[in-house]
Amino acid sequence: MSREEVEARLDFLAHVFDREIHAIETWSYVWGSVPALAAVGQGVALTLTHDYGTRVDLSVGIVTSLIGVLSLGLLPLRLTLPMRNARWRWGEADRCAVLGHAEATLARAAKDQSMATGGLTHLGNIALNTGVVLVLGLGYDRWSTAAISGGAGVVIGELTAFTQPHHLRDALEGYRAGRFYVPNSKISWSIGPTIGKDAWGAALRASW
């Protein structure tokens, strides 16, 4: 393989890695802020109420929200850290070794990303929220709250899963076919506060 071809492949892989790291981290920050804000709001509310049933609802909600924060903050590192590690090696003199490591990183990350956006993610979401329903319903006889919490959790979890970046498999297929081109992402995110007369919160906006 000529030096020019090696550099062309590395340029493509650098584009793929940088784009996907940015997309994954943006997705993680945006969606991670949702359970983080929920945990803070419920924590504040918990300190202001003495009703036992309400305190149970809020306590379970806080735990569930913290699980969401941790999963959305830590699980993406399985993808971003190997790609960052590969990018840190980009300036090494042995260009063939850099390319070999980058190719292996792309193949492994594409496989991991396919698993992260596959059926097990949806089953895990349903299982977690079913657990919330059972804890509140069977454990504390709070069936109304259980239904609301479980239903909302499933919807948010599915939205999170369906909007997770998943470009690496297509990039890998294109790379193996010699198509060294990555289209620009069409998805943009924003989150901001909403303040009304009787309520306040945060609004998540996405465009594609």
N, C-alpha and C positions, 0 to 999 in steps of 0.2 A: 504494500500500500504506500503510495507516495505521501510526502509530507503535506502537500496541498489537500489531499483527500482526508488525511488525519485531521487537519485543522478545520476542514469543512464539517466533518462529523462532530468535532468538539464544539464548534460554534452552534450547531443545531442542538446538541445536548445541553449546552449552557443556557440556551433560550428556553428549552423545555424545563429544566430544573428551576431556573429563576422564576419563570411564569407560574409553575405549579406551587413552589414555596410561597409565593405571594398570595396566590388564590387560596391555598389551604389555611394560611395564617389569617387572612381576612375573614374567611368563613368561620374559623375557630374563635376569633375575637368577637365577631358580630353575634353569633349564636351563643357563645359563652357568656356574653353580657346579659342575655335574657334570664337564665337561671340565677346569675349573680345578683341582678337587681331584684329578682323574686325572693332570694334568700335574705337580702338586706331588708326589703319591705316587710317580709313576714317576721323577721327578727325584731324589728321596731314594733310591729303590732303585738308580738308576743309579750313585750314588756309593758304594754298598755292595757292588757285584759287579764281578768282573773277568772273568767268563765272556763270551767274545766274542759268542756267539749271543744271550745274554740282553741284553747291552748294545745289540745291534742292535734287538731287539724293543722295548726300552724307549725307545730314541732315536726310532724311528718312531712309537711311541705318543705320545711327548711332542709331536712335530711335529703329529700329527693332532689331539691335544687342543688345542693352541694355535690351530690353524685353527678348531676349534669355538668356542673362547672368543672369537676375533675376529669370527667370523660372527654369533654370538648377541649380541655386544655392539654391533657397528657396523651391521649390516643393519637392525635395528629403527629406527635413527635416521632412516631414509628416511621412516618414517611419523610418528614422534613429533615430530621437529623442525618440520615444517610445521604440525602441529596446535598445538604450543606457540607458534609464531610467530603463528598466528591468535589464540590466546588472549591474547597480549600486547597485541594491538590492541583488545581488547574495550572498553576505556574511552574510545576515541576518540569525538569529538563527532559525526562524520558516521556515523550508525548504518547508513545504507543502504550506505555503502562498506564498513563492517565486515561487514555481512551478505553482500555480494557476494563479499568475499574469503573469508569462512568457507564459503560455498557452493562456491566453486571448490576450496577446500582439501579439503572432504569428498569431492567428486567425484574429485579426483585421488588422494587417499589410499585411497578405496575401490577404485579401479582397481589401484593399486600393491599393496594388500593381497591382492586376488584373485590377482594374479600370484605373490605371495610364498607363497601357500598352494596354488598350482596344481600342474600336472604337472611343470613344470620343476624345482621344488624337490625332488620325489621322484627325478627323473632325476639331478639334481646329487648327491643323497645316494648313490645307487647308484654313480655315476661315481667319486666321491671314495673310497668304500670299495673299489671294484674296483681303483683305483690303489694303495691300501694293500696289497691282496692281491698284486698284481703286483710291487710293490717288494719285499715280504718273500719272496714265493715265487720269482720269477724272479731277483731281484737277490741274494738271500742264501740261497736254498734252505731257507726257514723256512716250509714249507707248513702245518704244524700251527698255528703261531702266526698265519699269514696267514688261515687259515679262521676261527679264533676272533675275531681282531681285526676282520676284514671283516664277519662275521656280526653281532657285537655292535654294530659301528658302524652297520650298516643298521638294526637294530632301534631303537637310540637315536635315530638320525636320523629315522626314521619317526614315533616317538613325539613327538619335538620338533615335527615338521611338523604332525601331526594335532592337537596341543594348542595350536597357535598361535592367538591371538585372531583372530576373523574376523567382527566385528560390523558393520563399516562399510558393507558392501554392503546389508545389511538396513536399516540406519539411513538410507542414501541412498534406498532404495526407499520407506521409510515417509515420509521427508521430502517426496519428490516427490508422494506420494499424500495429503499433508496429515495424516498420522498422527504427531503430535508426542509420541511416547511411546517410552521406552527401558526395557525390562525389566531388572531387577536381574540381575547376573551370578550364575550358580549354581555357578561353579567357584571353588574355593579351593585354595591351595597351601601346603605347608610342607616344610621340609627340616631335618633334624637329625642329630646324630651317632649312630652305633650302635657299641657297644663290647661285644665278647664275650671269651670266654676266650682264643681263639686268633686273633681277627681284629678289625679295626676298620674303620670307613668311614662313609658317610653314607646316610641313607634319605630318599627323595623320596616325599611323600604328596600325593595329589590327591583331592578329593571334588567331585562334581557331581550 
